[in-house]
């Protein structure tokens, strides 16, 4: 894993042009992965995102990884709305910043933090793939965690209209931190669930706040599912 990490860092200044999909003709770090370059990254999730994203959204990308959804949001907003991204892993942060700068996505603000239900320092495990790092008691990194709900309440962030959450199993804590905000403002939600407990919690949470939702991949091979949720009666 360490060799792969250093190899990625070494090649992180080499870009190529995305061949198809919503980011066609944009520049992307070629070592990021072939699915980004060919426009085939998370197709069902991308399709749901594109179907429900409207120009001018205030978009929160919680678990922003290397910037794929933040980039799409910037393109779709086309100078309107704003994008606020949250990502704690240093290598992902580096890739994210390079992608935004290379493509001149100036409406994107990155917070180099994890997101949860409280503000504190947490351990983060980065000894896994770039898309699968997570908060863990025995993690190898110490990172700052924030409550996004608290930030909105205090006025340091605007009220979001669309929130994407994908934090490798930490979705329960993120939603708890956003509960008051979601209950009162009802943003659109795109939520990943990485285990049965998380999945059940998310569905109960959405029912509690009268969201209409669709499980995009109920037969997910790896056990992960993605849920698009819209304000309304389920």
Residue pairs with C-beta under 8 A, 6 or more apart in sequence:
1 127
1 128
5 91
7 31
8 31
8 91
8 130
9 91
9 94
11 29
11 30
11 31
12 29
12 31
12 94
12 95
12 98
13 29
13 98
14 29
14 30
14 31
15 27
15 28
15 29
15 30
15 102
16 27
16 28
16 30
16 37
17 25
17 26
17 27
17 28
18 24
18 25
18 26
18 27
18 28
18 36
18 37
18 39
19 37
19 38
19 39
20 38
20 39
20 40
21 38
21 39
21 40
21 41
21 46
22 39
22 46
22 50
22 72
22 75
22 76
23 36
23 39
23 68
23 71
23 72
23 75
24 39
26 71
26 75
26 103
27 99
27 102
27 103
28 36
28 37
28 99
29 66
29 95
29 98
29 99
30 37
32 66
32 95
33 41
35 41
35 42
36 68
41 68
42 68
42 226
44 216
44 217
44 226
45 190
45 216
45 226
46 72
48 190
48 214
48 216
48 226
48 228
49 69
49 72
49 164
49 190
49 228
50 72
50 76
52 162
52 188
52 190
52 228
52 230
53 59
53 72
53 73
53 76
53 162
55 76
55 77
55 78
55 80
55 81
56 77
56 80
56 81
57 73
57 76
57 77
57 81
57 161
57 162
58 81
58 82
58 84
58 158
58 159
58 160
58 161
58 162
59 69
59 70
59 73
59 77
59 81
59 82
59 83
59 84
59 160
59 161
59 162
59 163
59 164
60 84
60 85
60 86
60 148
60 157
60 160
60 162
60 163
60 164
60 187
61 69
61 70
61 73
61 83
61 84
61 85
61 86
61 164
62 86
62 115
62 148
62 163
62 164
62 165
62 166
62 167
62 174
63 86
63 87
63 115
63 164
63 165
63 166
63 167
63 168
63 192
64 70
64 85
64 86
64 87
64 92
64 96
64 110
65 87
65 92
65 96
65 130
65 131
65 166
66 92
66 95
66 96
66 99
66 130
67 85
67 95
67 96
67 99
67 100
67 108
69 164
70 83
70 85
70 96
70 100
70 105
70 108
70 110
71 99
71 100
71 103
71 105
71 108
73 81
73 83
73 108
73 162
74 83
74 100
74 103
74 105
74 107
74 108
75 105
77 83
77 107
79 107
81 107
81 161
82 107
82 109
82 158
83 105
83 107
83 108
83 109
84 108
84 109
84 111
84 157
84 160
85 96
85 108
85 109
85 110
85 111
86 110
86 111
86 113
86 114
86 115
86 146
86 148
87 93
87 96
87 110
87 111
87 112
87 113
88 112
88 113
88 114
88 124
88 133
88 141
88 143
88 144
88 145
89 124
89 126
89 130
89 133
89 141
90 126
90 141
91 126
91 130
92 130
92 133
93 110
93 112
95 130
96 110
97 110
99 105
100 108
100 110
111 146
112 144
113 143
113 144
113 145
113 146
114 122
114 124
114 135
114 143
114 144
114 145
114 146
114 167
114 170
115 145
115 146
115 147
115 148
115 167
115 170
115 174
115 177
116 122
116 135
116 145
116 146
116 147
116 170
116 173
116 174
116 177
117 147
117 173
117 174
117 176
117 177
118 145
118 147
118 177
119 144
119 145
119 146
119 147
119 150
120 145
121 142
121 143
121 144
121 145
122 135
122 139
122 142
122 143
122 144
122 145
123 135
123 136
123 137
123 138
123 139
123 140
123 141
123 142
123 143
124 133
124 134
124 135
124 136
124 139
124 140
124 141
124 142
124 143
125 133
125 134
125 135
125 136
125 138
125 139
125 140
125 141
126 133
126 139
126 140
126 141
127 140
128 134
131 168
132 168
133 168
134 167
134 168
134 169
134 170
135 145
135 167
135 170
147 177
148 157
148 174
148 177
148 178
148 181
149 177
149 178
149 179
149 180
149 181
150 177
151 157
152 158
152 159
152 160
152 181
153 180
153 181
159 181
159 185
159 187
160 181
160 185
160 187
161 187
161 188
162 187
162 188
162 189
162 190
163 178
163 187
163 188
163 189
163 190
164 189
164 190
164 191
165 171
165 174
165 175
165 189
165 190
165 191
165 192
166 191
166 192
167 174
167 192
168 194
169 194
169 195
169 198
171 191
171 192
171 193
171 194
171 198
171 201
171 202
172 197
172 198
172 201
172 202
175 182
175 191
175 201
175 202
175 205
179 205
181 187
182 189
182 209
183 209
186 209
186 211
186 231
188 228
188 229
188 230
188 231
189 206
189 211
189 213
189 227
189 228
189 229
189 230
190 226
190 227
190 228
190 229
191 202
191 226
191 227
191 229
192 224
192 225
192 226
192 227
193 199
193 202
193 224
193 225
193 226
193 227
194 223
194 224
195 223
196 223
199 225
202 227
203 213
203 227
206 213
206 227
206 229
206 234
207 234
210 231
210 232
210 233
210 234
211 229
211 230
211 231
211 232
211 234
212 229
212 230
212 231
212 232
212 233
212 234
213 227
213 228
213 229
213 230
213 234
214 227
214 228
214 229
215 225
215 226
215 227
216 225
216 226
216 227
216 228
217 224
217 225
217 226
218 225
220 226
